Amino acid sequence: MNSPHEDPGLMATLLSLQKGEITEHHIYQKIAAANHDGHNREVLERIAGQELGHYAIWKQYTRQDAAPDALRIWFYYLIARGMGMTFAIKLMEGVEKRAQGYDQGLAGRIPEALGILENEENHERELIALIDEERLKYVGSVVLGLNDALVEFTGTLAGLTFAIQNTQIIAVAGLIMGVAASLSMGASEYLSQRSDGGATNPFRASVYTGTAYLVTVALLILPYLILGNPYHALIFTLAGAVLVIFLFTFYISVAKDLPFWRRFGEMLLISLGIAAISFVIGILIRTVLNVNI
């Protein structure tokens, strides 16, 4: 095998891998330092140590130090704080796996390369699976609140748009219904969790459900508070619903290792299908009752 110093392409590849390992080492360390759960912090520190070990192996060949990517460190750290460490780590895993797809070619040139790749794919995934994160325990409650709000309110606002055709009245009616429905959903989830006797806290589950419902309703109603044309507001509401479905499905798919496009398509079809049916119902009610507001 040629020395990396005699092969510029190989040297560039090794330096890139070395930089990636030291960057991930600092990412895991930074997330671990901000974590208050002793078990999770220990898991993250173990992963950080593993990445540092990989960095040392690449350094034996490059004989150079590599500076971490500060921007990437802060990017994943902020994602971890805002959306959960499990999501941030799995997102980083997926990005790094795609970016380093050419690493398999190193196996015949660097003896340790195959072991590092196998370690990255297997051992690190096992460590991440040990992470116990509260927000993922209550993801079912969040899904319940978000799904109900999307299905019910895209349909409700579509129906009200043709039945009333006044953005301010639609917004007020929708907000009143949304607040009442979020309280009802929260109470229902509390009673459901108590009767099931599961591992989750019924009160926290109800808060997650009610909050997800209310936040989704607020986003859907917002165009009616800003725009004067009810049909333009409906278009933006439907676009907002698609965006919420996309982002939430992406989050769940990454955090839970679930297929993205099938779940996104199902949720989109249900929400927009109900909206279309409600839109037609609104037209019929307006025509039959001769309502003109």
C-alpha positions in Angstrom: 0.0 0.0 0.0 1.3 3.5 -0.8 1.8 5.8 2.1 -1.0 8.4 2.4 1.8 11.0 2.0 2.5 9.6 -1.4 -1.2 9.6 -2.4 -2.8 13.1 -2.3 -6.3 11.6 -2.8 -6.0 9.1 0.0 -4.5 11.8 2.3 -7.5 14.1 1.6 -9.9 11.3 2.4 -8.2 10.4 5.6 -8.0 14.1 6.7 -11.7 14.4 6.0 -12.5 11.3 8.0 -10.3 12.5 10.8 -12.0 15.9 10.9 -15.4 14.2 11.0 -14.4 12.0 13.9 -13.0 14.9 16.1 -16.1 17.0 15.2 -18.5 14.2 16.3 -16.4 13.7 19.4 -17.0 17.3 20.4 -20.7 17.1 19.4 -21.3 14.2 21.7 -19.3 15.8 24.5 -21.2 19.0 24.2 -24.6 17.3 24.2 -23.5 15.1 27.2 -22.4 18.1 29.2 -25.8 19.7 28.8 -27.7 16.5 29.8 -28.9 16.2 33.3 -29.7 12.5 33.1 -26.8 10.4 34.4 -27.5 7.4 32.3 -27.9 9.4 29.1 -24.8 11.4 29.8 -22.8 8.2 30.3 -24.0 6.8 27.0 -23.1 10.0 25.2 -19.6 10.2 26.8 -19.0 6.6 25.7 -19.8 7.5 22.1 -17.6 10.6 22.4 -14.7 8.4 23.5 -15.3 6.0 20.7 -15.1 8.8 18.1 -11.9 10.1 19.7 -10.4 6.6 19.3 -11.3 6.6 15.6 -9.7 10.1 15.3 -6.5 8.7 16.8 -6.4 5.8 14.3 -6.7 8.2 11.3 -4.0 10.4 12.8 -1.5 7.6 12.9 -1.7 7.7 9.1 -2.0 11.4 8.4 0.5 12.4 11.2 -1.5 15.6 11.4 -3.9 17.2 13.8 -7.4 18.1 12.5 -9.5 21.0 13.8 -13.2 20.2 14.5 -15.9 21.9 12.5 -17.3 24.5 15.0 -20.3 25.3 12.9 -21.4 21.7 12.7 -20.9 21.3 16.5 -23.2 24.2 17.3 -25.7 23.1 14.6 -26.3 19.7 16.1 -26.0 20.9 19.6 -28.9 23.4 19.0 -30.9 20.7 17.3 -30.4 18.4 20.3 -31.5 21.1 22.7 -34.5 22.1 20.6 -35.7 18.8 19.1 -34.1 16.1 21.3 -30.7 14.5 21.4 -31.9 11.2 19.9 -33.2 13.1 16.8 -30.0 15.1 16.5 -27.7 12.0 16.8 -29.7 9.9 14.4 -29.9 12.8 11.9 -26.1 13.2 12.2 -25.7 9.5 11.8 -27.7 9.5 8.6 -25.9 12.5 7.1 -22.5 11.1 7.9 -23.3 7.7 6.5 -24.4 9.2 3.2 -21.4 11.6 3.1 -18.9 8.8 3.8 -20.3 6.2 1.5 -17.0 5.9 -0.3 -15.2 4.7 2.9 -15.7 1.1 2.0 -12.9 1.5 -0.6 -10.4 2.1 2.2 -10.8 -1.4 3.6 -8.1 -2.8 1.2 -5.7 0.1 1.8 -6.1 0.8 5.6 -6.2 -2.3 7.8 -8.2 -0.6 10.5 -10.8 0.9 8.2 -13.2 -2.0 8.0 -13.2 -2.3 11.8 -14.0 1.4 12.2 -16.8 1.2 9.7 -18.4 -1.9 11.4 -18.0 -0.2 14.8 -19.7 3.0 13.5 -22.6 1.0 12.0 -23.2 -1.5 14.9 -21.8 -0.5 18.2 -22.7 3.2 18.0 -26.3 2.3 17.0 -26.5 0.0 20.0 -25.3 2.8 22.3 -27.8 5.3 20.9 -30.6 2.8 21.4 -29.8 2.9 25.1 -30.6 6.6 25.3 -33.7 7.1 27.4 -35.4 10.4 26.3 -38.6 11.6 27.8 -40.0 13.4 24.8 -39.9 10.1 22.8 -41.9 8.3 25.5 -44.7 10.8 24.8 -44.5 10.9 21.0 -47.8 9.0 20.8 -49.5 11.8 22.8 -48.0 14.4 20.5 -49.1 12.4 17.4 -52.6 12.2 18.8 -52.9 16.0 19.4 -51.2 16.9 16.1 -53.1 14.4 13.9 -56.5 15.4 15.4 -55.8 19.1 15.0 -54.7 18.7 11.4 -57.6 16.4 10.4 -60.3 18.3 12.2 -59.1 21.9 11.6 -58.1 21.7 8.0 -61.6 20.3 7.4 -63.3 22.8 9.8 -61.6 25.9 8.3 -62.2 24.7 4.8 -65.9 24.3 5.6 -66.2 27.7 7.4 -64.4 29.4 4.5 -67.2 28.7 2.1 -70.0 28.8 4.7 -69.0 32.2 6.2 -66.4 33.9 3.9 -65.3 36.3 6.5 -61.7 35.8 7.7 -62.2 37.5 11.1 -65.3 35.5 12.0 -63.6 32.3 10.8 -60.5 33.1 12.9 -62.5 33.8 16.1 -64.8 30.8 15.6 -61.8 28.6 14.9 -59.8 29.9 17.9 -62.7 29.3 20.3 -63.2 25.8 18.9 -59.5 25.1 19.0 -59.0 26.1 22.6 -62.0 24.1 23.7 -60.9 21.1 21.6 -57.3 21.2 23.0 -58.6 21.1 26.6 -61.0 18.3 25.6 -58.2 16.3 23.9 -55.9 16.8 26.9 -58.5 15.6 29.3 -59.3 12.6 27.2 -55.6 11.7 27.0 -55.3 12.0 30.8 -58.2 9.7 31.4 -56.9 7.3 28.7 -53.4 7.1 30.2 -54.8 6.6 33.7 -57.0 3.8 32.7 -54.2 2.1 30.7 -51.9 2.2 33.7 -48.8 2.5 31.4 -45.3 3.7 32.1 -46.0 7.3 31.0 -47.3 10.0 33.4 -51.0 10.8 32.6 -50.6 14.5 33.3 -47.6 15.0 31.1 -49.2 13.0 28.4 -52.3 15.2 28.5 -50.0 18.3 28.4 -48.2 17.0 25.3 -51.5 16.2 23.6 -53.2 19.5 24.4 -50.2 21.6 23.6 -49.6 19.9 20.2 -53.3 20.4 19.4 -53.3 24.1 20.4 -50.0 25.0 18.6 -51.2 23.3 15.4 -54.5 25.1 15.6 -52.7 28.4 16.1 -50.6 27.8 13.0 -53.6 26.9 10.9 -55.6 29.9 12.0 -52.8 32.4 11.5 -53.5 33.1 7.8 -57.1 34.1 8.6 -55.8 36.7 11.1 -53.4 38.2 8.6 -55.2 38.0 5.2 -58.5 39.5 4.2 -59.4 37.1 1.4 -60.7 33.8 2.9 -59.7 31.8 -0.1 -56.1 33.1 0.0 -56.1 32.3 3.7 -57.3 28.8 3.1 -54.6 28.2 0.5 -51.9 29.3 3.1 -53.6 27.2 5.8 -53.4 24.1 3.6 -49.8 24.9 2.7 -49.1 25.3 6.4 -50.7 21.9 7.1 -48.6 20.2 4.5 -45.5 21.8 6.0 -46.4 20.7 9.6 -47.1 17.2 8.3 -43.8 17.1 6.5 -41.7 18.4 9.4 -43.4 16.2 12.0 -43.2 13.1 9.9 -39.6 13.8 9.2 -38.9 14.1 12.9 -40.7 10.9 13.8 -39.1 9.0 10.9 -35.6 10.0 12.0 -36.1 9.6 15.8 -38.0 6.3 15.5 -36.3 4.8 12.4 -39.6 4.7 10.5 -40.2 5.0 6.7 -40.8 8.6 5.8 -42.6 8.8 2.5 -45.3 6.2 3.2 -46.2 7.9 6.6 -46.1 11.4 5.0 -48.4 10.3 2.2 -50.9 8.6 4.5 -51.1 11.6 6.8 -51.3 14.1 3.9 -54.0 12.1 2.2 -56.1 11.9 5.3 -55.8 15.6 6.3 -56.3 17.1 2.8 -59.0 14.5 2.0 -61.1 15.6 5.1 -60.5 19.2 4.1 -61.8 18.6 0.6 -64.9 16.8 1.9 -65.6 19.6 4.5 -65.1 22.2 1.7 -67.9 20.6 -0.3 -70.1 20.4 2.8 -69.5 24.1 3.4 -70.7 24.9 -0.1 -73.8 22.7 0.3 -74.7 24.2 3.7 -74.3 27.7 2.3 -76.4 26.9 -0.7 -79.2 24.9 1.1 -79.6 27.3 4.0 -78.9 30.4 1.9 -76.4 31.8 4.4 -74.7 35.0 3.3 -72.3 36.5 5.9 
